[in-house]
């Protein structure tokens, strides 16, 4: 069976948001698997496509195994697509939020490929698994880490970047920026950020320096994997991580996925673009609530909702 998202929603206009790596948690998606036939079909199709029981790792762990990039990335994608499929099954088209734009945070951009019709679910799962494998290889080859910097002026942070050789990997909100780099360089950058007035600097529990030059070894392999896939134009514009601009053209989407590996995720620009285009309702589809929190910090007037399980889907119906 080939799963196709219908995108026949006629409810209130909204933007769909899909979470990235870090949203994983043991047990994610299990409630949907047990209670939604549409979600179960997604999980079964992805297990079949990958030739392994990803769902077993998702539902049972252990946590260390789920945290591995090659499991976390397809696992979060699978849970998000299962949420999407269950939402389409449970909500009438007149209630279902109508997506004007879609965006995903890093890995979440791949989830948007399946929902917007750029790739089938099988191809998306295989591409995400390969992305995870290539990124893990790059992490092993160029060890590094990441840190979140909160409340430091961007000009001051740029000076820290120049002095330490780290990269800005995520501009999540106006006052939350993530840096990546070699471990010693990140340690020095964290000290400098604190000395120069950051409200908080948090070392992140991640397997590498994502969205930095240290990920360069992953690009060539990912280019080959992308070229092996049958990309279609997006039915709903995907607002790109790297530029904060909407994309529908298949060739431009391919380039975005390649650029994303080593370049900054401009999440604030992404949300600002959609708000500037008249969107004030955002639906975060998948595990966690991190993106909703970021949206609220970027624009307090924005409305957010989360789809993580059957109860949250039924809440949309009641609203």
Secondary structure, DSSP 8 states (H G I E B T S, - for coil): ----------SSEEEEEE--TT---TTTTHHHHHH-HHHHHHHHHHHHHHTS-HHHHHHH--HHHHHSHHHHHHHHHHHHHHHHHHHHHHS-TTTS-EEEEEEESTTHHHHHHHHTTSS-HHHHHHHHHHHHHHHHHHHHHS--EEEEEES--HHHHHHHHHHH--EEEEEEETTEEEEEE-HHHHHHHHHHHHHTT-SEEEE---SS--SSGGGTHHHHHHHHHHHTS-----SS-EE-TTTS-EE--HHHHHHHHHHHHHS-B-HHHHHHHHHHTT--EEEEESS-SHHHHHHHHH-TT-EEEEESSHHHHHHHHH-
